[in-house]
């Protein structure tokens, strides 16, 4: 169950940068800040639950990897961030690193 908690934590980790992005626009400023705080709290809670059985280094790396890769994809799909070959290679390296940590556990 700890790996499920860790995946949920990583998915919530994607939400707070999106909330901060929303907070940059005047009409969604308050909503964005509220969403960011809620997602940070939920992400931390599920990371805490996951770390009861998963080593801290592994859980932190997987958590940030899911957050980084997911936020990258949100940026490309919804905010017009560039999807250059170099950035996609970086994403692939993050995913490969997370997969390796999971398989090595």
LUMFI-222410 format. One line per field, with one value per atom (N, C-alpha, C): residue number from 1; residue in three letters; atom name; z, y, x. Coordinates in Angstrom, 1 decimal. Atoms other than C-alpha are relative to their C-alpha. Layout:
BEGIN
drenlo [NUM:...] .
drenvo [ALA:...] .
firo [CA:...] .
w [Z:...] .
v [Y:...] .
u [X:...] .
% end
This chain:
BEGIN
drenlo [1:1:1:2:2:2:3:3:3:4:4:4:5:5:5:6:6:6:7:7:7:8:8:8:9:9:9:10:10:10:11:11:11:12:12:12:13:13:13:14:14:14:15:15:15:16:16:16:17:17:17:18:18:18:19:19:19:20:20:20:21:21:21:22:22:22:23:23:23:24:24:24:25:25:25:26:26:26:27:27:27:28:28:28:29:29:29:30:30:30:31:31:31:32:32:32:33:33:33:34:34:34:35:35:35:36:36:36:37:37:37:38:38:38:39:39:39:40:40:40:41:41:41:42:42:42:43:43:43:44:44:44:45:45:45:46:46:46:47:47:47:48:48:48:49:49:49:50:50:50:51:51:51:52:52:52:53:53:53:54:54:54:55:55:55:56:56:56:57:57:57:58:58:58:59:59:59:60:60:60:61:61:61:62:62:62:63:63:63:64:64:64:65:65:65:66:66:66:67:67:67:68:68:68:69:69:69:70:70:70:71:71:71:72:72:72:73:73:73:74:74:74:75:75:75:76:76:76:77:77:77:78:78:78:79:79:79:80:80:80:81:81:81:82:82:82:83:83:83:84:84:84:85:85:85:86:86:86:87:87:87:88:88:88:89:89:89:90:90:90:91:91:91:92:92:92:93:93:93:94:94:94:95:95:95:96:96:96:97:97:97:98:98:98:99:99:99:100:100:100:101:101:101:102:102:102:103:103:103:104:104:104:105:105:105] .
drenvo [UNK:UNK:UNK:UNK:UNK:UNK:UNK:UNK:UNK:UNK:UNK:UNK:UNK:UNK:UNK:UNK:UNK:UNK:UNK:UNK:UNK:UNK:UNK:UNK:UNK:UNK:UNK:UNK:UNK:UNK:UNK:UNK:UNK:UNK:UNK:UNK:UNK:UNK:UNK:UNK:UNK:UNK:UNK:UNK:UNK:UNK:UNK:UNK:UNK:UNK:UNK:UNK:UNK:UNK:UNK:UNK:UNK:UNK:UNK:UNK:UNK:UNK:UNK:UNK:UNK:UNK:UNK:UNK:UNK:UNK:UNK:UNK:UNK:UNK:UNK:UNK:UNK:UNK:UNK:UNK:UNK:UNK:UNK:UNK:UNK:UNK:UNK:UNK:UNK:UNK:UNK:UNK:UNK:UNK:UNK:UNK:UNK:UNK:UNK:UNK:UNK:UNK:UNK:UNK:UNK:UNK:UNK:UNK:UNK:UNK:UNK:UNK:UNK:UNK:UNK:UNK:UNK:UNK:UNK:UNK:UNK:UNK:UNK:UNK:UNK:UNK:UNK:UNK:UNK:UNK:UNK:UNK:UNK:UNK:UNK:UNK:UNK:UNK:UNK:UNK:UNK:UNK:UNK:UNK:UNK:UNK:UNK:UNK:UNK:UNK:UNK:UNK:UNK:UNK:UNK:UNK:UNK:UNK:UNK:UNK:UNK:UNK:UNK:UNK:UNK:UNK:UNK:UNK:UNK:UNK:UNK:UNK:UNK:UNK:UNK:UNK:UNK:UNK:UNK:UNK:UNK:UNK:UNK:UNK:UNK:UNK:UNK:UNK:UNK:UNK:UNK:UNK:UNK:UNK:UNK:UNK:UNK:UNK:UNK:UNK:UNK:UNK:UNK:UNK:UNK:UNK:UNK:UNK:UNK:UNK:UNK:UNK:UNK:UNK:UNK:UNK:UNK:UNK:UNK:UNK:UNK:UNK:UNK:UNK:UNK:UNK:UNK:UNK:UNK:UNK:UNK:UNK:UNK:UNK:UNK:UNK:UNK:UNK:UNK:UNK:UNK:UNK:UNK:UNK:UNK:UNK:UNK:UNK:UNK:UNK:UNK:UNK:UNK:UNK:UNK:UNK:UNK:UNK:UNK:UNK:UNK:UNK:UNK:UNK:UNK:UNK:UNK:UNK:UNK:UNK:UNK:UNK:UNK:UNK:UNK:UNK:UNK:UNK:UNK:UNK:UNK:UNK:UNK:UNK:UNK:UNK:UNK:UNK:UNK:UNK:UNK:UNK:UNK:UNK:UNK:UNK:UNK:UNK:UNK:UNK:UNK:UNK:UNK:UNK:UNK:UNK:UNK:UNK:UNK:UNK:UNK:UNK:UNK:UNK:UNK] .
firo [N:CA:C:N:CA:C:N:CA:C:N:CA:C:N:CA:C:N:CA:C:N:CA:C:N:CA:C:N:CA:C:N:CA:C:N:CA:C:N:CA:C:N:CA:C:N:CA:C:N:CA:C:N:CA:C:N:CA:C:N:CA:C:N:CA:C:N:CA:C:N:CA:C:N:CA:C:N:CA:C:N:CA:C:N:CA:C:N:CA:C:N:CA:C:N:CA:C:N:CA:C:N:CA:C:N:CA:C:N:CA:C:N:CA:C:N:CA:C:N:CA:C:N:CA:C:N:CA:C:N:CA:C:N:CA:C:N:CA:C:N:CA:C:N:CA:C:N:CA:C:N:CA:C:N:CA:C:N:CA:C:N:CA:C:N:CA:C:N:CA:C:N:CA:C:N:CA:C:N:CA:C:N:CA:C:N:CA:C:N:CA:C:N:CA:C:N:CA:C:N:CA:C:N:CA:C:N:CA:C:N:CA:C:N:CA:C:N:CA:C:N:CA:C:N:CA:C:N:CA:C:N:CA:C:N:CA:C:N:CA:C:N:CA:C:N:CA:C:N:CA:C:N:CA:C:N:CA:C:N:CA:C:N:CA:C:N:CA:C:N:CA:C:N:CA:C:N:CA:C:N:CA:C:N:CA:C:N:CA:C:N:CA:C:N:CA:C:N:CA:C:N:CA:C:N:CA:C:N:CA:C:N:CA:C:N:CA:C:N:CA:C:N:CA:C:N:CA:C:N:CA:C:N:CA:C:N:CA:C:N:CA:C:N:CA:C:N:CA:C:N:CA:C:N:CA:C:N:CA:C:N:CA:C:N:CA:C] .
w [0.0:0.0:0.0:-0.1:0.6:-1.4:1.4:-3.2:-0.5:0.4:-3.8:0.6:-0.7:-1.2:-0.7:0.6:-2.9:-1.4:1.3:-6.3:0.1:-0.3:-4.9:0.4:-0.4:-3.2:-1.2:1.2:-6.5:-0.9:0.8:-8.3:0.6:-0.7:-5.6:-0.2:0.2:-6.1:-1.3:1.3:-9.6:0.2:-0.2:-8.3:0.5:-0.6:-6.3:-0.9:1.0:-9.1:-0.9:0.9:-11.2:0.8:-0.8:-8.3:0.0:0.0:-8.2:-1.3:1.4:-12.0:-0.1:-0.1:-11.5:0.8:-0.8:-8.8:-0.6:0.7:-11.2:-0.8:0.7:-12.9:1.0:-1.0:-11.1:0.3:-0.2:-11.6:0.7:-0.7:-10.2:1.1:-1.0:-7.6:1.2:-1.3:-4.5:-0.2:0.3:-6.0:-0.1:0.2:-7.1:1.2:-1.3:-3.7:0.9:-0.8:-2.0:-0.5:0.6:-4.4:0.3:-0.3:-4.0:1.4:-1.4:-0.2:0.2:-0.2:-0.3:-0.7:0.6:-2.8:0.7:-0.8:-0.8:1.2:-1.2:2.3:-0.3:0.4:0.6:-0.4:0.5:-1.1:1.2:-1.2:2.2:0.9:-0.8:4.0:-0.6:0.7:1.4:0.0:-0.1:1.3:1.4:-1.4:5.1:0.2:-0.1:4.8:-0.7:0.8:2.1:0.7:-0.6:4.1:1.3:-1.1:6.9:-0.5:0.4:4.7:-1.1:1.1:1.8:0.5:-0.5:2.5:-0.4:0.3:2.6:-1.3:1.3:-0.3:-1.2:1.2:-2.6:-0.1:0.1:-1.6:-0.5:0.4:-2.0:-1.4:1.5:-5.4:-0.9:0.8:-6.7:0.1:-0.2:-5.2:-0.9:0.8:-6.8:-1.5:1.4:-10.1:-0.6:0.4:-10.4:-0.2:0.0:-9.6:-1.1:1.1:-12.0:-1.4:1.3:-14.9:-0.3:0.1:-14.3:-0.3:0.1:-14.0:-1.4:1.4:-17.2:-1.0:1.0:-19.1:0.1:-0.1:-17.7:-0.7:0.6:-18.8:-1.5:1.4:-22.3:-0.6:0.5:-22.7:0.2:-0.3:-21.1:0.0:-0.2:-20.8:-1.2:1.1:-24.1:0.2:-0.3:-22.6:-1.2:1.1:-25.3:0.3:-0.1:-25.9:-1.0:0.9:-27.5:0.3:-0.1:-28.0:1.3:-1.3:-25.1:1.2:-1.1:-22.7:0.1:0.0:-23.7:0.4:-0.5:-23.2:1.5:-1.5:-19.7:0.7:-0.6:-19.0:0.0:0.1:-20.2:1.1:-1.1:-17.8:1.4:-1.3:-14.9:0.2:0.0:-15.7:0.2:-0.1:-16.1:1.4:-1.3:-12.8:1.0:-0.9:-11.0:-0.1:0.2:-12.6:0.6:-0.6:-11.6:1.5:-1.4:-8.0:0.5:-0.4:-7.9:-0.2:0.2:-9.4:0.9:-0.9:-7.1:1.4:-1.4:-4.0:0.2] .
v [-1.2:0.0:1.3:-1.1:2.3:0.6:-0.5:2.5:0.7:-0.7:3.5:1.4:-1.3:6.3:0.9:-0.8:7.4:0.5:-0.4:7.5:1.2:-1.0:9.5:1.3:-1.2:11.9:0.7:-0.6:12.4:0.7:-0.7:13.2:1.3:-1.2:15.7:1.0:-0.8:17.1:0.8:-0.7:18.1:1.2:-1.0:20.2:1.3:-1.3:22.8:1.0:-1.0:24.3:0.5:-0.5:24.5:1.0:-1.0:26.3:1.3:-1.3:28.8:0.7:-0.6:29.3:0.7:-0.6:30.0:1.3:-1.2:32.5:1.2:-1.1:34.5:0.9:-0.7:35.6:0.6:-0.7:38.2:-0.6:0.6:36.5:-1.3:1.3:33.2:0.0:-0.1:34.4:-0.7:0.6:33.4:-1.5:1.5:30.0:-0.7:0.6:29.3:-0.2:0.2:29.9:-1.0:1.0:27.9:-1.4:1.3:25.0:-0.4:0.3:25.2:-0.5:0.4:25.0:-1.4:1.3:22.1:-1.2:1.1:20.1:-0.2:0.2:20.7:-0.8:0.8:19.4:-1.4:1.3:16.4:-0.8:0.6:15.6:-0.4:0.3:15.8:-1.1:1.1:13.6:-1.3:1.3:10.8:-0.4:0.3:11.1:-0.6:0.4:10.7:-1.4:1.4:7.6:-1.0:0.9:6.1:-0.3:0.1:6.7:-0.9:1.0:4.3:-1.3:1.3:1.4:0.2:-0.3:3.0:0.9:-0.8:4.3:1.5:-1.4:8.1:0.5:-0.4:8.5:-0.4:0.5:6.3:0.7:-0.6:7.8:1.5:-1.4:11.4:0.1:0.0:10.7:-0.3:0.4:9.0:1.1:-1.1:11.7:1.2:-1.1:14.5:-0.3:0.4:12.6:0.0:-0.1:12.1:1.4:-1.4:15.7:0.8:-0.7:17.0:-0.4:0.5:14.8:0.4:-0.3:15.4:1.5:-1.5:19.2:0.4:-0.2:19.1:-0.2:0.3:17.4:1.0:-1.0:19.8:1.3:-1.2:22.7:-0.1:0.2:21.3:-0.1:0.2:20.3:1.1:-1.0:23.2:1.5:-1.4:26.2:0.3:-0.4:26.1:-0.1:0.2:25.1:-0.8:0.7:23.9:-1.5:1.4:20.2:-0.3:0.2:20.2:-1.4:1.3:17.1:-0.1:0.0:18.0:-0.1:0.0:18.6:-1.4:1.4:15.3:-1.0:0.9:13.5:0.1:-0.2:15.0:-0.6:0.7:13.8:-1.5:1.5:10.3:-0.4:0.4:10.3:0.0:0.0:11.3:-1.2:1.2:8.5:-1.2:1.2:6.0:-0.1:0.0:7.0:-0.4:0.4:6.7:-1.5:1.4:3.3:-0.9:0.8:2.1:0.0:0.0:3.2:-1.0:0.9:1.3:-1.5:1.4:-1.9:-0.4:0.3:-1.7:-0.2:0.1:-1.5:-1.4] .
u [0.8:0.0:0.9:-0.9:3.0:0.3:-0.3:3.7:-1.2:1.2:0.1:0.0:0.0:0.4:1.1:-1.1:3.7:-0.5:0.5:2.1:-1.1:1.0:-0.9:0.7:-0.7:1.6:0.7:-0.6:3.4:-1.0:1.0:0.2:-0.5:0.3:-0.7:1.1:-1.2:2.8:-0.1:0.2:1.8:-0.9:1.1:-1.1:0.5:-0.3:0.7:0.7:-0.5:2.8:-1.1:1.2:-0.4:-0.8:0.7:-2.1:0.8:-0.8:0.8:0.0:0.2:0.5:-1.3:1.3:-3.2:0.1:-0.1:-2.3:0.7:-0.6:-0.3:-1.0:1.0:-3.5:-1.0:0.8:-5.6:-1.3:1.4:-9.0:0.0:0.0:-7.8:1.1:-1.1:-5.2:-0.4:0.3:-7.0:-0.3:0.2:-8.2:1.3:-1.3:-4.7:0.8:-0.8:-3.1:-0.7:0.7:-5.8:0.3:-0.3:-5.3:1.4:-1.4:-1.5:0.2:-0.1:-1.8:-0.6:0.7:-4.3:0.8:-0.7:-2.2:1.4:-1.2:1.0:-0.3:0.4:-0.7:-0.3:0.4:-2.2:1.2:-1.2:1.1:0.9:-0.8:3.0:-0.6:0.7:0.4:0.3:-0.2:0.7:1.4:-1.5:4.5:0.3:-0.2:4.5:-0.5:0.5:2.3:0.9:-0.8:4.5:1.3:-1.3:7.7:0.0:0.0:6.5:0.6:-0.6:7.7:1.0:-1.0:9.7:1.1:-1.1:13.2:-0.2:0.2:13.3:0.6:-0.7:15.8:-0.8:0.8:13.7:-1.3:1.3:10.4:0.1:-0.2:11.7:0.3:-0.4:13.3:-1.2:1.2:10.1:-1.0:1.0:7.9:0.3:-0.4:9.8:0.0:0.0:10.2:-1.4:1.4:6.5:-0.5:0.4:5.9:0.7:-0.7:8.6:-0.5:0.5:7.5:-1.4:1.4:3.9:-0.2:0.1:4.3:0.5:-0.5:6.4:-1.1:1.1:3.6:-1.2:1.0:1.0:0.4:-0.5:3.1:0.0:0.0:3.5:-1.5:1.4:-0.2:-0.9:1.0:-1.9:0.5:-0.6:0.5:1.0:-0.8:2.4:1.5:-1.4:5.7:0.7:-0.6:8.2:0.3:-0.3:8.6:1.1:-1.1:12.0:0.6:-0.7:14.1:0.7:-0.8:16.4:-0.9:0.9:13.5:-0.7:0.7:11.8:1.0:-1.0:15.1:0.2:-0.1:15.4:-1.2:1.2:11.8:0.2:-0.3:12.8:1.0:-1.0:15.8:-0.6:0.7:13.6:-0.8:0.9:11.1:0.9:-0.9:14.0:0.6:-0.6:15.5:-1.1:1.1:12.1:-0.2:0.3:11.5:1.2:-1.1:15.0:0.0:0.1:14.5:-1.1:1.1:11.2:0.5:-0.4:12.7:1.1:-1.1:15.8:-0.5:0.6:13.5:-0.4] .
% end
